[in-house]
Structure formats: structure tokens, C-alpha cells
Amino acid sequence: MNLKNTYKLREPIQALLQEASEINNNKPQKYWYPLSMVSYDIEEVLAAVDSLCSFQTTMREKTIEFERQFAKINACSEAIMVNSGSSADLLIAFALVNPQTKLLSPGDEILVPSVTWPTQLWSAMMAGLKIRFVDTDPNTLNMDLNDLEAKIGPKTRAISLVHLMGNPCDMDRVLAICQKYNLILIEDCCEALGAKFKGKPVGSFGIAGSFSFFFSHHITTMEGGMIICQDQLLSDQFRLLRAHGWARNAKYLKPEPMEGLDPRYMFLNWGFNVRPTELQAGFGLEQLRRLPAFNEQRLQNVAHFQKYLDRHSAIMRLMEVLPEAECSWFALPIILTQECPFTKDAFLTYLEEQGVETRPIVAGNLTRQPVCQLYPELQEPNLPGADLVHERGFYIGVHPFEAIKNLDRLSEIFEEFIQRNI
């Protein structure tokens, strides 16, 4: 805290939080088992109040410190905070084609997953890159690496990888493919904070990785995101793109003074304005302290529910995690097998009626979304793995708190429906 007297607010704010919690708990709730739960408490609120009362709300010391700590835990030298994970994806795409980086050119082809959040597509398309979809492995929910290699053509220059639902891809094979075909790798880790492959954090394998701090993600700053990378000059391109191309936002680039230009208003490149706030960074610093316990509890909750699902492995299963991978479970993604005697729609209707909130696995097969009819490059008819995930997959929440009683009740609800329909 920057203010010496902020501690005086602890008791009244704690009382307000308690009152708000009681009011919320007494309201009729549609879901007793929601997708996500509030993961912040008094420390995060006090950090935000501290920034407000210090009159320091734009990017300052807390943002710098959050970036420093985030880079450290993800084995990267550089971290650049932005206002959302979507903005992180956007800046990475535009940095690839920027004339100062010369990594890619508009019109180059980039391979993307067929099951992912649409931001990953829009960012690349807005930057002028050509999209080509890769099929999905319905076992891991990540890219089908056989299809990935088969779709590499003469115009392919990059791979945009997603570690979906916190599940690390087979990075040994991905890196071997990149080396064989001389491809640039970027990683979307928005659902995978804390995930590792052979002990190395996801996001640190490619030239840049993106993360999201949306309310329902592993840590939250309400909205917020981060880019990590190893290269100092590339990191400054992200900083320029983050804020108008403004020279004062660069960390390493030190332009020479120019006659007739006020050095306080020098612009080295073009850019957006996707800056975060100190309030978000203060939240992030407190949430980072909670992250190890959050992810450990998620693992325990998944393991507990897995024991129940193993009894019905012939009809439904969780995603497969590779032996070398450490999954940071974003949710509980479930696939109904071909032998399942009931439909997904019937099962999800029952779960929702019983107060269990459900969602498709991200957006399902993205080529089946209406927007893809507007763009010829987004039409890919042969994606059987993505179709299977679309038609037989869904997910429910996994929470960062001890939830054994809730998971046992969830198992009972699953069991009631299964016994009625087998």
C-alpha cells in the first residue's frame, strides 16, 4: 500500500463485503453450481482503494511491479500488461506484421485452431494475415498436430497455438514442426495460466504469449491481459502498440532528439490505446499471491470429480492431458462418447434445470458460426475432430476453492440422469 492510513479502511470495507455477500446469498440463485465464483477479497479491494485515494489510476508503479512478477513466474524477461486478453492477441498479431519487426508480411498464412475463442482469428485477420483452420484433436481439445503438419503450404509462415482449457499442447512436436518448416510460433494462454510442459510455462515457447485476467479466469483483474516475450526490442513494439506509438512508453528504445519535436510528444510507430489501469494491476498483484493455492485446489477438485467420471468412462470423459504436461484446469470439459445412450441436449437441459451452469467448449467448431459465411477464408468443410467437440462437448465450472461437497452433489445429479437414461 502507498497510503499509510489505508489500513483504517479494512474493517468498514470488510463489513461491506460481508453485507454484500449475505445479500447475494439470500437472493434466489438460478445456479447453485455456477461456471465461476468470486475469487477476490478485502486485499484486492484495498489495493484498488489505495490507487484511487493516491490519485494514481493510470499505469504506474503497480503496473510495472505486476509485469515484473508475472514475467518471473512465467520464465520470461518481459511482460506487458494490457486491458484484456483480446488486446494481448491483437497486439501480438500487429507486431508480427509491423515494418519495424519484419517478422511477417500482410498476406502471409497463419494456421489457427478450429476450436478457440474468435479473438484469435479477428486479431490475425485485422493485421492482414490469411487464416487457415487446423482440425481439433477431440481427446486433448488442442490442435490435431497431424492435420497441422499436413496443412503447411508454401504461404504458411506462422502457427497461432492455443492451450485450450489450460491443457498444454505437445510442445516437443510443435517446436519440431516449427523448426522443420521455419515457422513463427505464438501462443494463446488465456485459459492456461500456470500450465507447463516438461516444467516450462506455456507462453514461453514461442516468440510471444497472451494471457487473460477476465473475471472467470485463473486470476482476475475484472478485465485485463498480459503479453510475455523474451526479446527486448519486440517487447518495446508491444509497448508502442499499447499506447499510440508514443516514444515515452518504450522501455529500451531511446530515440535521438529531433529538432522541432517536443521529446514528450514523439511517436515512433502507430498504435492503439489498450492500456490497463493501476486498479487492475493492484488487483493482479494480490491475485498472483493466491494463484498457487488456486491452481492446486483446482487440481484437487478435478481429481475428485474424475473418480466419479471414471465409473462412466464408456459414455463420457474429461479431456486427455499428456504425461509431460501440467494442466491448469480452466474448467471441466466433458465429451460424450459415440456409445452414449442419450443426447447432449437432453443432458444439458437436465443439468441446467438442476442448477448446474453449462457452456459449449469455447465456441465449438468456429466454421459453423454465422460470421464465417462473410469471409471465404473462414470456410473449411473438413474438420471432423472439431465437429465431434461441437456436437458432443460441453463444460462445467471447476472452482479455485475446496468444493468436495458440491462435487459430490454434482456427481449425484449426473448419476440420477444417467440411471434414468441407460
N, C-alpha and C positions, 0 to 999 in steps of 0.2 A: 504494500500500500504506500502511496505517496503522501497522503494526509495523515498527520499524527492522530487526529481525533475520529477517524473513521470507525474505530472500534466501538465508539459510543453508539453507533447505529446498529450494532449487531443484535441486541435484544429486541428493539422495536421491529426491525426487518424480519427477524426470526419469527416474531409473533404474527406478523402479516403473512408470511409464508405458511405458517401453521393454519391460520384462519382460512386462507385461500384453499389450502389442501382439504380442510374439512368441508368447506362449501362445495368444492368439486366432488368430493366423495359422496356427499349427500344428494347430489343431482342424479336423476335417472341416467344410467350409462347404457349406451347401445351395446358396448363390448366390455365384457369382463376380462377378455384376453385380447388386448389391442396389439397392433403391429409394433408400437414403440411406447416407451414410458419416459417421463421427465427424468433426466439424469443430472440436472444441476441443482444446487442448493445455495445456502447462505453465502459461501465463499465466492461463487460466481457473481451473485447479485452485488455483494460488497465491492468486488473488483470493478463492476460497471459503475456503481455509485461513485467510487473513488475517481474514475475518469471524468464523470460528469461534474463532480464538485471541484475537481482540479482544473476545470475548463480545458481539458486536453482530450478531445474526442476524435480528432483526425489522427492519421498514422504518426506514432511517436515511439517512445521507449518500449512500451508493452508490445507493440507490433514487432519491433526489432528483436526483443527477447523471445517472443513466441516463435519467430522464424528461426532463431538460433537453436532453441531447444528442439524444434521439430526436425531441423536438418540433422541434428546429432542423433536422435533416436532412429532416423531412417538412413543412417550411414551415408549421408551426402554432405558436401561442403556448403551448399547453397539452398536456401528456401525463400520463396517469395509469396507472401500472403496476398490473396485477392478476395473479392466479395462473394465468391461462390465457386463450387467445383466446376460448374459450367463455364465460368470465366477462365478458370485454370485451363480447361480443354481448349478454349478459344485462343488464349494467348500462345499456347504451345503450337497450335496449327498455324497461326500467323507468324510466329517466329521461324517456323520451318521454311516459309517462302519469302522471308524478309531479305531484301537485297544486301543487307549487312551480314547475314549469316551464310547465305548462298548454299543452304542445305538441300532445298528442293526448289523447283520452279512450278508456277501455276500450270496445270495440265498434267503434272505427274500423277501416277496412280498410287493410291494408298489402300491397303487391304484392311477391312474393318469387320468386326463380328456381326453376325446376323441377329443375335440376341444381346442387346445392350440398351442403354439409355440414349435417346435420339441426339442429345447434345454432341455426342462423339461424331455423329455424321455431319450435323449442321456446321460445326466448327471447321472441319476439313473442307466442306463444300464452300463455305463463305470465304475461305482462304484460297479458293480456286483449284483445289486438288480434286482429282477424279476418284470417286468411291467405287470399290468393288467388294461385294459381300463374300464372306467366308462362312461356310456352314458351321454349325454348333455341335459339339460332342455332347449328347444328352446325358452322358454319365457324369462328366465334370462340369457341364454348363459353359465351359470355355470354348475357344476356337478349336475346331477339328483340324489338327495340325497336318493331317494327310491332305485334306482339302486345301489348306493354306498353301502348302508347297505346290500342289497341282495348279493353283490359280496364279502363281507368279509368272508374269509375262514380261515382254520387252519394255513396257512402260512402267512396270512396278518399281517404286523407289522406297516405299516405307510400309511398315506394319503398325497399326494402332491396336495395341493389345489391351484387353480388359481382364482383370482378375475378378470374375463375376461372383457376387455374393461372398466376397472375401476369400475365394478359393484360388490359390496361386496356380498359374499355368506351369507347364513343364518347361522351365526356363533353359535347361540344358539344350533341349531340342530347338526351342525358339531362337536361342543365340547361335546355334549351329546353322540354322536356316538363314539367319541374317548375315552371318559371315560368308556362307556359300554364295549367296546372291547379292552381296554388297547392299543390304537394305538398312535403312534407318529404323530404329525401334523407339516408339513412345509407349508409355504405359498409363492407362486409366486405373487408378487405385481408389476411386471414390467410395467403393464399398469394401475396401480391403486394408484399412489402416491397422498395422500390427501383423499382417500376414508376411510370411517368409518362405523362401525356397532355399533349402540347404543352409539355413541360418542367415541368409541375406535378405533384407527387407525388400518387398516388392516396391517398384518405383525407382529403385537404384540400379536396375539392369540396363535400361535404355538411356537415351540422351536426356529425357525428362519424364517426370511422373506427376500426375494430378491427383488431388485428394479433395474430398468434400466434408464440410462440417455442418451439414444440414441437420435439422432438429432430430431426425431419426437415425443418424449415422453414429459411428463408433464414439466420436466425441462431437459436441455441438458448440457452435458459436451462433446459433439460430440460423443464420445464413453465413457462409464463409467457405473459403477454399485455400489450397496451397499448391505451389509448384515446387518440385525439388529437382536439382540437377548438380552436376559436378563442375561444369565449365563456368569460369568467372565471366567471360565475355557474353556467353549465352544468357547467364543469369541477369546481366545488365540489359539485354534485349527484352527480357520479360519485365524488368522494372520500367523500361521506357514504354513498352506497350501498355503496362498497367496504368500509366498516368500521362497521357497526351504526348508522349515522346519527349518529355521535359528533362533536360540535362540534369537538373538538380536531384532527380530521383535515381540517377546512376550511382553505383557503389564503387566501380572500378574505372569506368571511362572518365577521363579527365580532359575534356576538350580545351584547346588553346583559346584564350580570349580573342575575340574578333572585333575589329574596330567598328563602331557604330551599333554594336549589340550589347544590351544590358545582360551581363552574365547570369542574372537572376531569371531571365526570360529567354533562355536559349533552348532550342528544340533540335534534337539530333535525329529524330525519326518520327514517324507518325505513331498514333496510339489511341487507346480508348480511355475511359475513366472507370476502372473497376477496382478502385481502392477499397480496402476494408476500413473499419473504424477501430479506435482504441478499445471501445467497449467489447467488440468481438474478440480482439486479441487478449483482453483481460479474462474473458470467459475461457478462451482457449488455453491460457496458461494454467488455470485451475483444473480444466478438464484433462489436460495432459498428465497431471498428477494422479488422476483417477484411472487413466487408461489401462495400466497393467492389471488392476483389480477388475475393471470392467471386462476385459477380454478373457481373463481367467474364469470369471463367472459365466460368461457366455459358453466357454468350452465345457464347463461342468454341466450346464443346463442342456446343451446339445447331447452330451454323453448320456445323461439321464433319460432323455426322450428317445435317443437311439435304441436303448434297451427295449423300449416298448415297440418301436417300429420293426426291430429285428424279428419279432413274432409274426409279422405280416409281410416279410420281405418278398413274398411271391406276388403281392399286389401293389405295394408301394415302397419307396425307398428315398433316402436322402441322397444328395449329390456325393460323388466319389472324390475323396481327397488323396492325392498322390502320396506315397510313403515319405518322399523327401520334403513334402510341403507342410507348413504350419498354417492352418486355416484360421482366419479371424472372422468367425461366422457372423455375417451380417443379418441373416435370417435363417429360417428352417425351410429350404426349398425342397419340395416333395414332388416326385414323379410317379404317377400311376403307371403300372406296367401294362403290357398288352393283355395280360391274363386277368386284369382287374375286372370283377363282375359288375361293377357299377360305373356310371359316368362321372366325369369330373364335375359337371354342372350340378348333378344331384348331390354330390358330396359337399361342394362348396355352399350350396343353398342351405344344407343342413347345418354346416358349421356356422354360417352367418346367423341363422335362426337361433343357434345356441350361444351366441355372443362371442364367437371367435372371428376376429377380423382376418380377412384373406386378401391376397393380391395375385395377379399373374406374375410369372417370373419376368421381372422388368416389364418390357412391352411385348413379350412374346417374339414371334418372328416379325421383325420390323418391316419386311417387304409386304406384309399383309395389312399394314397401316394405310389409310386413305392417302396420306401425303405422298406416298411412293408413286402414286399414279401421276403426279405432277412432274416427276423427274425420271427420264428414261434410264439413267444410270442406277437408279434405285430399284429396278425391276429385275429380280433374279428368281426364276421359277423353280430351280432345283436345289432346295435346301431341306432335305429330309430330316436331318437332326434338329434344325430349328423348328420345323413343323411339329415334330414329336414334343418338344418342350412347350410349344404354343398350345397344343391340344391336350397334353396330359400333365402339364406342370403348373404348380402354384406355390405360394409360400405363405408362412405364418411367422409371427414375430419370435425372436429369441432375445430375452432381455438381459441387461447387464447387472441384474440383481438376483439374489437367491430366490428360486421360483419352484422348488420341488413340489409343494402342494398344488400350485397352479398347473404344473406339468402333469401331475397325477390326475387332476381333474380333466385336463385336456385329453389324456390317454383314455379316460372313461368315456368321454364324448365320442372320440374316434371309435372305440370298441363298440359302443351302442349302435352306431350306424353300420359298422362292418358286419356285426352279427345279424342285423336285420336284412342285409343285402347280399349275403354269400349263400 
